[in-house]
Amino acid sequence: MSRSDVVVIGAGVVGLSIAIAAKMRGLEVTVIDREGPAAGASAGNAGAFAFTDILPLASPGILKKAPKWLLDPLGPLSIPPAYALQIAPWMLKFWRACQPSRVAHSTSAQTSLMDLSKAELEVFLSATGTLPMLRKDGNLQVYESDAEFQASLPGWDARKKHGIEFRHVDAAEMASLQPGLAPRFIRGTFTPGWYSIADPKLYTLALAEHFSALGGSIEITEVKALRPVSDGVDILTTDGGKRSAAKVVLSAGAFSHRIAKTLGENIPLETERGYNTTLPADAFDLRMQVTFGGHGFVVTRLTSGIRVGGAVELGGLDLPPNFKRSEAMLKKAQTFLPGLKADGGTQWMGFRPSLPDSLPAIGRAKATPNVVYAFGHGHLGLTQSAGTARIVADMLTGQKTVIDVAAFSPQRFG
């Protein structure tokens, strides 16, 4: 039975960032993942460091939009009928999190984590040799009507109060920022502080390579249970193996709650199943990420191609993919970007781990202080990875966390 100072469960962008941060604090670290580095949502996301995205999905605004969206099985928000009963308790918690006082609390906490993550990002990229992969092209959110634009203003006012830079633009300036948009889009909002990574899969694989170069170990096996012991934690795997560590970080994305349950905790983690299609790099002359907020998807330029994806399907871990959702977004993208060449694309579906109030779980397990949870970042895992790594590294080494993490308590749902 091998023993490490720290075992990190999960080789996605959050888990590997934590592993590197812990290794740089002088700890002996092993990463365990059921499939290996960059096998899940860390590979197929939109590649954005969305530091301006401080408003939680759980909000009064989503409650107004949800009924219309849910009527469209291929729309921005859907719940497969086969999963509706199972997700009902989570939806009740989500509804409660949409109350204005709770939204204000979540926004404040989210802003704090975003500010930390942005401050840590370039330091972390420099330390890992990945700074050349960072892009600072900004983001353009577009609106089809004045009513849609007006409805967005309270959100922008909230961002302004938190010091986020943006400017509203008319059709002429939109055409200058991003040529080729359909004339149906009459207004837009440009956020220059929206960063991206050249390719999220290549970035995560680069982190894995850097971690290994630091002397870290990555093992491919599936964890089935955690057992607190007097001097740490035993990690039981599905192959019958057992590993031992002084401390464990659980950062296994959408599968994290299953492992947490072996410690007696029922954390309401659900799965936002995200879909996309990645087209060849010459599919469109994209200058920056474009967000079609009214339709729940984005178009992003990556080194691997042009990625069209997003939307939310609350469908759990076990239902088969519904790639009609990818096809529906791509068809819309062709309408919105008339010059888009839609041939030769690769479809993908991945699991985004989400908690009802849109905040991640970052904190110690109830059963033992030797297990630290770091999961549930939703569509913000890449964005918040460096900040989460800083917080968890502080916790592992007995330091005071640089921000108050009470709002992220894994036990906040009771």
GUPASE-157412 format. One line per 4 residues: number of its first residue (from 1); for each residue x, y, z of C-alpha. Coordinates in steps of 0.5 Angstrom, whole numbers, plus 500, padded with zeros to 3 digits. Each point is the difference from the previous one (the first is absolute). Last residue first. Example, Ala and Ser with C-alpha at 12.3 -4.5 7.8 and 13.67 -1.06 7.14 Angstrom:
BEGIN
2> 527/498/514 | 498/493/502
***
This chain:
BEGIN
414> 444/542/511 | 501/503/493 | 506/504/503 | 504/494/501
410> 505/501/494 | 502/507/503 | 501/504/494 | 497/506/504
406> 504/499/506 | 507/501/495 | 502/507/502 | 506/502/496
402> 507/499/500 | 499/493/504 | 504/500/507 | 506/495/499
398> 500/493/503 | 504/497/494 | 494/496/497 | 495/506/501
394> 505/505/497 | 501/495/494 | 492/500/499 | 499/507/500
390> 506/501/495 | 497/495/495 | 493/502/501 | 503/507/497
386> 503/497/494 | 495/495/498 | 494/506/501 | 500/501/492
382> 501/493/498 | 495/497/505 | 495/506/498 | 494/496/496
378> 498/497/507 | 505/500/505 | 498/495/504 | 506/497/503
374> 506/501/505 | 498/496/506 | 506/499/506 | 501/494/503
370> 504/500/506 | 496/504/505 | 495/494/500 | 493/498/500
366> 497/506/498 | 505/501/494 | 504/506/500 | 499/506/495
362> 498/502/493 | 494/499/497 | 499/504/494 | 494/505/499
358> 495/500/495 | 494/500/506 | 498/493/498 | 506/497/500
354> 503/498/493 | 505/495/497 | 501/501/492 | 500/493/497
350> 502/500/492 | 497/499/494 | 504/500/493 | 499/501/493
346> 505/501/494 | 499/504/494 | 502/499/493 | 495/505/497
342> 497/506/503 | 503/505/496 | 498/507/504 | 499/505/495
338> 493/502/502 | 502/501/508 | 493/500/503 | 497/495/495
334> 506/495/500 | 500/501/508 | 493/498/500 | 501/493/497
330> 506/499/504 | 496/501/506 | 495/495/498 | 505/495/498
326> 503/500/506 | 493/499/504 | 499/494/495 | 506/497/503
322> 495/497/505 | 505/497/505 | 498/493/503 | 497/501/507
318> 505/498/506 | 503/506/503 | 495/505/501 | 495/503/495
314> 500/507/502 | 501/503/493 | 503/506/500 | 502/504/493
310> 507/501/498 | 504/499/493 | 503/502/494 | 507/499/500
306> 505/503/494 | 506/496/499 | 505/496/504 | 504/507/501
302> 494/502/503 | 495/506/498 | 493/499/504 | 493/501/498
298> 495/500/506 | 494/497/502 | 493/502/504 | 496/502/495
294> 498/507/502 | 507/500/503 | 503/500/493 | 508/501/502
290> 505/501/495 | 507/498/502 | 505/505/497 | 503/501/493
286> 496/494/496 | 502/500/493 | 496/493/498 | 500/493/499
282> 508/501/499 | 502/497/506 | 495/493/499 | 494/500/504
278> 499/497/507 | 493/499/502 | 497/501/507 | 496/497/505
274> 500/501/508 | 497/495/505 | 498/504/506 | 501/495/505
270> 498/500/507 | 503/501/507 | 495/500/506 | 505/498/505
266> 498/494/504 | 506/498/505 | 501/494/504 | 508/499/498
262> 498/495/494 | 495/505/498 | 506/505/498 | 502/495/495
258> 493/500/496 | 500/508/501 | 507/500/496 | 497/497/494
254> 499/507/497 | 507/502/501 | 505/496/503 | 503/505/505
250> 500/497/506 | 507/502/504 | 502/495/504 | 505/500/506
246> 505/496/504 | 500/495/494 | 498/493/500 | 499/495/494
242> 496/494/499 | 499/496/494 | 494/495/499 | 499/502/492
238> 494/505/502 | 505/504/505 | 500/501/507 | 504/507/503
234> 502/500/507 | 500/506/504 | 505/503/505 | 503/498/506
230> 494/497/504 | 496/498/494 | 495/503/496 | 497/495/494
226> 499/503/493 | 496/496/495 | 500/498/493 | 506/503/497
222> 501/498/493 | 507/499/497 | 505/504/495 | 506/502/505
218> 503/506/499 | 507/502/504 | 503/506/502 | 508/501/499
214> 499/508/497 | 501/497/493 | 493/496/501 | 497/506/503
210> 502/504/493 | 498/494/496 | 493/500/503 | 500/508/500
206> 501/499/492 | 495/495/499 | 495/505/504 | 502/505/495
202> 500/496/494 | 493/498/502 | 498/507/501 | 502/503/493
198> 503/507/499 | 498/502/507 | 495/506/501 | 499/507/503
194> 494/504/501 | 503/507/503 | 498/504/493 | 493/499/502
190> 496/502/493 | 492/501/501 | 496/499/494 | 494/503/496
186> 496/499/493 | 501/493/499 | 495/498/494 | 506/503/496
182> 503/493/500 | 507/501/502 | 506/499/495 | 505/505/503
178> 502/500/508 | 502/506/503 | 499/505/494 | 493/497/499
174> 498/500/507 | 502/508/500 | 495/501/494 | 495/496/503
170> 500/504/507 | 505/499/506 | 499/499/507 | 506/501/504
166> 504/495/505 | 504/501/506 | 499/496/507 | 500/504/506
162> 495/496/504 | 495/505/500 | 501/500/492 | 498/493/500
158> 494/501/504 | 498/505/495 | 502/495/494 | 495/495/503
154> 495/506/501 | 501/502/493 | 498/493/496 | 493/501/500
150> 501/506/496 | 504/497/495 | 495/494/499 | 494/506/499
146> 505/504/495 | 500/493/496 | 505/495/497 | 505/501/506
142> 507/498/499 | 506/499/506 | 507/501/497 | 506/497/504
138> 507/503/501 | 506/498/496 | 505/499/506 | 503/493/498
134> 504/496/504 | 504/494/497 | 506/503/501 | 500/500/507
130> 500/493/501 | 507/499/503 | 497/497/506 | 503/506/505
126> 498/505/494 | 493/497/500 | 499/500/508 | 502/508/500
122> 496/501/494 | 494/497/504 | 500/502/507 | 497/507/500
118> 495/498/495 | 498/494/505 | 500/505/506 | 495/505/496
114> 496/494/498 | 500/497/507 | 498/506/503 | 495/502/494
110> 496/493/501 | 500/501/508 | 496/507/499 | 496/497/494
106> 498/494/505 | 498/505/505 | 496/505/496 | 496/493/496
102> 499/498/507 | 496/507/502 | 497/500/493 | 497/493/501
98> 502/495/494 | 504/496/505 | 493/497/502 | 499/498/493
94> 506/496/500 | 499/497/506 | 493/498/497 | 503/498/494
90> 505/495/504 | 494/497/503 | 497/499/493 | 506/497/496
86> 498/493/501 | 493/501/498 | 502/504/493 | 505/495/498
82> 496/496/495 | 497/506/498 | 506/503/498 | 501/507/503
78> 502/505/495 | 503/507/500 | 503/504/494 | 495/497/495
74> 500/493/497 | 494/497/504 | 496/507/499 | 495/501/506
70> 505/500/505 | 503/507/497 | 493/503/500 | 499/498/508
66> 508/502/501 | 500/507/498 | 496/503/506 | 504/495/505
62> 506/502/497 | 499/507/501 | 499/499/508 | 507/497/500
58> 503/493/501 | 505/500/494 | 504/505/505 | 503/507/497
54> 507/500/501 | 502/499/492 | 505/506/500 | 506/495/501
50> 498/495/495 | 506/497/498 | 498/497/494 | 502/493/497
46> 493/498/497 | 500/494/504 | 502/493/496 | 506/498/504
42> 499/502/507 | 493/497/500 | 503/493/500 | 506/496/498
38> 505/506/501 | 505/496/504 | 498/492/501 | 494/496/500
34> 498/498/507 | 505/505/503 | 505/500/505 | 505/506/502
30> 506/498/504 | 503/506/504 | 506/500/505 | 500/507/503
26> 505/506/499 | 495/506/499 | 502/499/493 | 497/493/500
22> 493/503/503 | 500/505/495 | 501/495/494 | 495/495/503
18> 495/506/501 | 501/502/493 | 499/492/498 | 494/500/503
14> 496/506/498 | 502/499/492 | 498/492/500 | 504/495/503
10> 496/498/506 | 501/497/507 | 506/504/503 | 504/496/505
6> 504/504/505 | 506/498/504 | 501/493/497 | 499/493/502
2> 501/494/496 | 497/493/502
***
